[in-house]
Amino acid sequence: MRRTHSPLFLLLLGFTLPVVACSDKDTTAAAAAPAPEVTVDVAAATARIADLESALQISGSLAPRSRVAVHAKLPGTLATVQVHIGDRVRAGQAVATLDRREIDAQVDAAVAAVNVAHAGVESAEAALANASLELDRAKNLFEKGAIAKQRLDGAETQNRASLAQRDLAKANLAQAEAALRRAREVQRDATLTSPINGVVVERNFDAGNLVSPGSDRPVVAVADLHEMKLEAGVSELEAGRLRPGMDARVTAQAKLGQAFHGRLAAIAPEVDARNRHFRVEVRIDNADGALLSGMYATAAIPVARAQQALVVPREAVTSRDGKRVVLKIEGERVRPVAVTEGLNDGTSVQILSGLATGDTIVADARRDVAAGVKVRAIPVTPGV
């Protein structure tokens, strides 16, 4: 039996087919249309002319050039401690004293012994003079035949004995004087003095404390803060670029915004076998006392300079495919350009070849910007 369609069905089918055909045509056209190109915003810098300085940076804690620990040279009890932390002292100034009563008594005894020895020398000198007169008299009488040879021999013997007594008395005097000098040295050692001009930076004992020469703590410590030093280790390559007398620019964390002038004072002539570093010392003038011992500081020692060099930000140079490149912006496109670097001061780098003055580049090449990408350059201020 054959199925027939109604006129209404055929009419609806006629309207539907054109709609489906139009929908398929629109979808194909949309798929074929290219996507709009994306523009990437990048920070841009300009290759510029500037003076550049390459400097070696060393860091460490500041220390006074001279710091002396004042220890007691004798065991005993402190009678006085005359200074406090922060006091300024002069070389030779007394800072503490030991109880000297027994020491003073020993000095008095040594003085008395010297006086006794002097008296002994005078007595021996008188006896020798008398013996010499007797010997001369005996010689005259013997020549005249007035006395026997035995009596002359006795006079000579007495003279030699008197001479020996005089020499012994002088030796006793020298011994007594040496004992007196030693006693007075001990007496002086009972007074502790500062060996340098400086400031008291440490005090460990008070009056009444027992002290001894073997103590691991000094009575006081004195530091000369007029000149500070910064010590650090540098590699063999860095040490080869340094020489004593080079200027240094010193900054301290505790003194933000301030710079201090220093100079490279010494380079150790021998490498430290533990880390293969050479010890260097930078000294800084501190006449105004602005720097304090123990402050953390950094010293920049210029080792090379370039006048009127072509420079770009350090971050603008990166490595790609084994080459050092910058991302140069030409129009609205980015193109990697190989460059040759020169000096580097930690902020900017010298470009020896590959760029020209005024060229615009991506300020931070560490950002992954593909070659040929459309970019919008946003200028940045150098050093920011």
C-alpha positions as CSV (number, residue, x, y, z in Angstrom):
1,M,0.0,0.0,0.0
2,R,1.7,3.3,-1.1
3,R,2.1,6.2,1.5
4,T,1.1,9.7,0.3
5,H,2.0,13.0,2.0
6,S,-0.3,15.7,2.7
7,P,0.1,19.1,1.0
8,L,0.7,20.7,4.5
9,F,3.8,18.4,5.1
10,L,5.3,19.3,1.8
11,L,4.9,22.9,2.4
12,L,6.7,22.8,5.8
13,L,9.5,20.7,4.3
14,G,10.1,23.3,1.7
15,F,10.6,26.0,4.3
16,T,13.0,23.9,6.5
17,L,15.5,22.9,3.9
18,P,16.7,26.5,3.0
19,V,17.1,27.3,6.7
20,V,19.4,24.3,7.3
21,A,21.4,25.1,4.2
22,C,21.9,28.7,5.3
23,S,23.0,27.6,8.9
24,D,25.8,25.3,7.5
25,K,27.1,28.0,5.2
26,D,27.4,30.5,8.1
27,T,29.3,28.0,10.3
28,T,31.9,27.3,7.6
29,A,32.5,31.0,7.0
30,A,33.0,31.7,10.7
31,A,35.6,28.8,10.9
32,A,37.5,30.2,8.0
33,A,37.8,33.8,9.4
34,P,41.3,34.5,11.1
35,A,41.5,35.2,14.8
36,P,42.3,38.8,15.8
37,E,46.1,39.3,16.6
38,V,46.9,39.9,20.3
39,T,49.1,42.8,21.3
40,V,51.4,42.2,24.3
41,D,52.4,45.1,26.6
42,V,56.1,45.1,27.4
43,A,58.4,47.4,29.4
44,A,60.8,49.1,27.0
45,A,64.2,50.7,27.4
46,T,66.4,52.7,25.1
47,A,70.1,52.0,24.5
48,R,71.8,55.1,25.8
49,I,75.2,56.7,26.3
50,A,76.6,56.9,29.9
51,D,79.7,56.5,31.9
52,L,80.0,53.0,33.4
53,E,82.0,51.7,36.3
54,S,82.6,48.1,37.1
55,A,83.2,47.5,40.8
56,L,84.1,44.5,43.0
57,Q,81.7,44.2,46.0
58,I,82.8,42.8,49.3
59,S,80.8,42.7,52.5
60,G,81.3,42.0,56.2
61,S,81.3,43.5,59.6
62,L,83.2,46.6,60.5
63,A,86.0,46.4,63.1
64,P,88.3,49.0,64.6
65,R,91.8,49.0,63.0
66,S,93.3,48.8,66.5
67,R,91.6,46.9,69.4
68,V,93.7,46.1,72.5
69,A,92.7,43.9,75.4
70,V,94.2,45.2,78.7
71,H,95.0,42.2,81.0
72,A,96.5,42.2,84.5
73,K,100.2,41.2,84.4
74,L,100.1,40.2,88.0
75,P,97.7,38.1,90.1
76,G,95.9,40.1,92.7
77,T,92.9,42.1,93.7
78,L,91.6,45.1,91.8
79,A,91.7,48.2,94.0
80,T,90.1,50.5,91.4
81,V,88.7,50.3,87.9
82,Q,88.7,53.9,86.7
83,V,86.9,53.8,83.3
84,H,83.5,52.7,82.0
85,I,82.3,51.6,78.5
86,G,82.3,54.5,76.2
87,D,85.0,56.5,78.0
88,R,87.7,58.0,75.8
89,V,91.3,57.3,77.1
90,R,94.8,58.3,76.1
91,A,97.8,56.1,75.6
92,G,99.4,55.6,79.0
93,Q,96.3,56.6,80.9
94,A,95.6,54.4,84.0
95,V,92.4,52.4,83.6
96,A,92.7,50.2,86.7
97,T,95.0,49.4,89.7
98,L,95.8,46.4,91.8
99,D,96.1,46.4,95.5
100,R,99.8,47.5,95.9
101,R,100.4,47.3,99.6
102,E,102.6,44.2,99.5
103,I,104.3,45.4,96.3
104,D,105.1,48.8,97.8
105,A,106.6,47.0,100.8
106,Q,108.8,45.0,98.5
107,V,110.0,48.2,96.8
108,D,110.8,49.8,100.1
109,A,112.9,46.7,101.0
110,A,114.7,46.8,97.7
111,V,115.5,50.5,98.2
112,A,117.0,49.7,101.6
113,A,119.0,46.9,100.2
114,V,120.5,49.2,97.6
115,N,121.4,51.7,100.4
116,V,123.2,48.9,102.3
117,A,125.0,47.9,99.2
118,H,126.1,51.5,98.6
119,A,127.5,51.6,102.1
120,G,129.3,48.3,101.5
121,V,130.9,49.7,98.4
122,E,132.1,52.9,100.3
123,S,133.6,50.7,103.1
124,A,135.4,48.5,100.6
125,E,136.7,51.5,98.7
126,A,138.1,53.0,101.9
127,A,139.7,49.6,102.9
128,L,141.2,49.4,99.4
129,A,142.6,52.9,99.6
130,N,144.3,52.1,102.9
131,A,145.7,48.9,101.6
132,S,147.1,50.7,98.6
133,L,148.9,53.2,100.9
134,E,150.3,50.4,103.0
135,L,151.6,48.7,99.9
136,D,153.3,51.9,98.7
137,R,154.9,52.4,102.1
138,A,156.1,48.8,102.3
139,K,157.7,49.1,98.8
140,N,159.6,52.3,99.9
141,L,160.9,50.7,103.1
142,F,161.8,47.5,101.3
143,E,163.9,49.4,98.7
144,K,165.7,51.1,101.6
145,G,166.2,47.8,103.3
146,A,164.2,48.8,106.3
147,I,161.8,45.8,106.2
148,A,162.0,42.2,105.2
149,K,160.5,40.8,102.0
150,Q,157.9,38.9,104.0
151,R,156.3,42.2,105.2
152,L,156.2,43.5,101.6
153,D,154.5,40.3,100.5
154,G,151.9,40.7,103.3
155,A,151.1,44.3,102.1
156,E,150.6,43.1,98.6
157,T,148.3,40.3,99.7
158,Q,146.3,42.7,101.8
159,N,145.9,45.1,98.8
160,R,144.6,42.3,96.6
161,A,142.1,41.2,99.3
162,S,140.9,44.8,99.6
163,L,140.5,45.0,95.8
164,A,138.5,41.8,95.8
165,Q,136.3,43.1,98.6
166,R,135.7,46.3,96.7
167,D,134.7,44.3,93.5
168,L,132.4,42.1,95.6
169,A,130.7,45.1,97.2
170,K,130.1,46.6,93.7
171,A,128.6,43.3,92.5
172,N,126.3,43.3,95.6
173,L,125.3,46.9,94.7
174,A,124.5,45.9,91.1
175,Q,122.4,43.0,92.3
176,A,120.5,45.1,94.8
177,E,119.9,47.7,92.1
178,A,118.6,45.0,89.7
179,A,116.2,43.8,92.4
180,L,115.0,47.4,92.9
181,R,114.4,47.8,89.2
182,R,112.4,44.6,89.2
183,A,110.4,45.6,92.2
184,R,109.6,48.9,90.6
185,E,108.6,47.2,87.4
186,V,106.2,45.0,89.4
187,Q,104.9,48.2,91.1
188,R,104.3,49.8,87.7
189,D,102.6,46.6,86.5
190,A,100.1,47.0,89.3
191,T,98.7,50.0,87.4
192,L,97.0,48.9,84.2
193,T,97.2,51.5,81.4
194,S,95.8,51.9,78.0
195,P,98.4,51.3,75.3
196,I,96.5,53.3,72.6
197,N,94.3,56.3,72.3
198,G,90.7,55.1,71.9
199,V,87.4,54.3,73.5
200,V,86.7,51.7,76.2
201,V,84.5,49.1,74.4
202,E,84.6,46.3,77.1
203,R,84.8,46.2,80.9
204,N,84.6,42.8,82.6
205,F,85.7,43.4,86.3
206,D,85.0,45.7,89.2
207,A,87.0,46.8,92.2
208,G,87.5,43.9,94.6
209,N,87.6,41.2,91.9
210,L,90.5,38.8,91.7
211,V,92.4,38.8,88.4
212,S,95.2,36.9,87.0
213,P,97.4,37.0,83.9
214,G,95.9,33.8,82.5
215,S,92.3,35.0,82.5
216,D,90.5,34.7,79.1
217,R,88.8,38.0,79.8
218,P,90.6,41.3,79.9
219,V,89.9,43.8,82.6
220,V,89.0,46.3,79.8
221,A,89.3,46.5,76.1
222,V,90.2,49.7,74.2
223,A,89.5,50.4,70.5
224,D,90.7,53.1,68.2
225,L,87.6,54.0,66.2
226,H,89.1,56.8,64.2
227,E,89.8,54.2,61.4
228,M,87.6,51.2,60.7
229,K,88.5,48.1,58.7
230,L,86.4,45.8,56.6
231,E,87.9,42.3,55.9
232,A,86.7,39.8,53.4
233,G,87.8,37.0,51.1
234,V,88.0,37.4,47.3
235,S,88.7,34.8,44.6
236,E,92.0,34.4,42.8
237,L,90.5,36.1,39.7
238,E,89.2,39.1,41.7
239,A,92.5,39.4,43.7
240,G,94.4,39.7,40.4
241,R,92.4,42.9,39.5
242,L,93.1,44.6,42.8
243,R,96.1,46.5,44.1
244,P,96.7,48.4,47.4
245,G,95.7,52.0,47.4
246,M,92.6,51.6,45.3
247,D,89.6,53.7,46.3
248,A,86.5,52.1,47.9
249,R,83.0,53.3,48.4
250,V,81.6,52.0,51.6
251,T,77.9,51.9,52.7
252,A,76.5,50.6,56.0
253,Q,73.0,49.1,56.6
254,A,72.7,51.2,59.7
255,K,73.5,54.4,57.8
256,L,71.1,54.4,54.9
257,G,71.8,57.1,52.3
258,Q,75.3,57.7,53.4
259,A,78.5,56.7,51.7
260,F,82.0,56.7,53.2
261,H,85.4,56.9,51.5
262,G,87.8,54.0,52.1
263,R,90.8,52.5,50.4
264,L,92.2,49.0,49.8
265,A,94.9,48.8,52.4
266,A,96.2,45.2,52.1
267,I,95.9,42.0,50.1
268,A,97.1,38.8,51.7
269,P,100.1,37.4,49.7
270,E,98.9,33.8,50.4
271,V,95.7,32.1,49.6
272,D,93.5,30.5,52.3
273,A,93.8,26.8,51.5
274,R,90.3,26.2,53.0
275,N,88.4,28.2,50.5
276,R,91.0,29.4,47.9
277,H,90.3,33.0,48.8
278,F,92.7,35.8,49.4
279,R,92.1,38.0,52.4
280,V,91.7,41.8,51.6
281,E,91.3,44.7,54.0
282,V,89.6,48.0,53.3
283,R,90.2,50.8,55.7
284,I,87.6,53.6,56.2
285,D,88.3,57.0,57.8
286,N,85.9,57.4,60.8
287,A,87.1,60.6,62.4
288,D,83.6,61.8,63.0
289,G,82.7,58.5,64.7
290,A,79.7,57.8,62.5
291,L,80.6,54.1,62.0
292,L,80.5,51.7,65.0
293,S,82.3,48.4,65.5
294,G,80.2,45.5,64.3
295,M,78.1,47.3,61.8
296,Y,77.4,45.3,58.6
297,A,78.9,47.2,55.6
298,T,79.6,46.8,51.9
299,A,82.6,48.2,50.0
300,A,82.5,48.7,46.3
301,I,86.0,48.8,44.8
302,P,86.1,50.2,41.2
303,V,88.2,48.0,39.0
304,A,87.4,49.3,35.5
305,R,85.7,52.3,33.9
306,A,84.2,53.0,30.5
307,Q,83.6,56.6,29.4
308,Q,80.6,57.4,27.1
309,A,79.7,53.8,26.7
310,L,76.5,52.4,25.1
311,V,74.5,50.8,27.9
312,V,71.3,49.0,28.5
313,P,69.7,47.6,31.7
314,R,71.4,44.4,32.9
315,E,68.1,42.5,32.7
316,A,67.7,43.4,29.0
317,V,70.4,40.9,28.0
318,T,69.6,37.2,28.1
319,S,70.9,33.9,26.6
320,R,69.2,32.2,23.7
321,D,70.6,29.3,21.6
322,G,74.0,29.8,23.2
323,K,74.2,33.5,22.4
324,R,73.8,36.7,24.4
325,V,70.9,38.6,22.9
326,V,68.6,41.6,23.5
327,L,65.0,41.7,22.2
328,K,64.9,44.7,19.9
329,I,61.6,46.3,19.1
330,E,61.2,47.3,15.5
331,G,57.9,49.0,14.8
332,E,55.5,46.8,16.7
333,R,57.5,43.6,16.4
334,V,60.2,41.9,18.5
335,R,63.4,40.6,17.0
336,P,66.3,38.9,19.0
337,V,69.6,40.6,18.2
338,A,73.0,39.1,19.2
339,V,75.2,41.5,21.2
340,T,78.6,41.6,22.7
341,E,78.8,42.7,26.3
342,G,81.5,44.8,28.1
343,L,81.5,46.2,31.6
344,N,78.8,45.4,34.1
345,D,78.1,47.5,37.2
346,G,75.3,45.3,38.5
347,T,72.6,47.6,37.1
348,S,73.6,48.4,33.6
349,V,75.8,46.6,31.0
350,Q,77.9,48.0,28.2
351,I,77.1,46.9,24.7
352,L,80.1,46.7,22.4
353,S,78.3,45.5,19.3
354,G,74.8,44.7,18.1
355,L,72.9,47.9,19.1
356,A,73.0,51.6,18.3
357,T,72.2,54.6,20.4
358,G,68.4,55.1,20.6
359,D,67.5,51.5,19.8
360,T,64.4,50.4,21.7
361,I,64.6,47.0,23.4
362,V,62.5,44.9,25.9
363,A,63.7,46.1,29.3
364,D,63.5,42.6,30.9
365,A,64.5,39.9,28.4
366,R,63.8,37.3,31.0
367,R,60.1,37.6,30.0
368,D,59.3,35.0,27.4
369,V,58.4,37.1,24.3
370,A,58.5,35.2,21.1
371,A,60.2,36.6,18.0
372,G,57.7,38.5,15.7
373,V,55.1,39.0,18.4
374,K,53.2,42.3,18.2
375,V,54.0,44.4,21.2
376,R,53.1,47.7,22.7
377,A,56.2,49.4,24.2
378,I,55.8,51.0,27.5
379,P,58.9,53.1,28.3
380,V,60.5,52.8,31.7
381,T,62.9,55.2,33.4
382,P,66.5,53.9,33.6
383,G,67.5,52.6,36.9
384,V,63.8,52.0,38.0
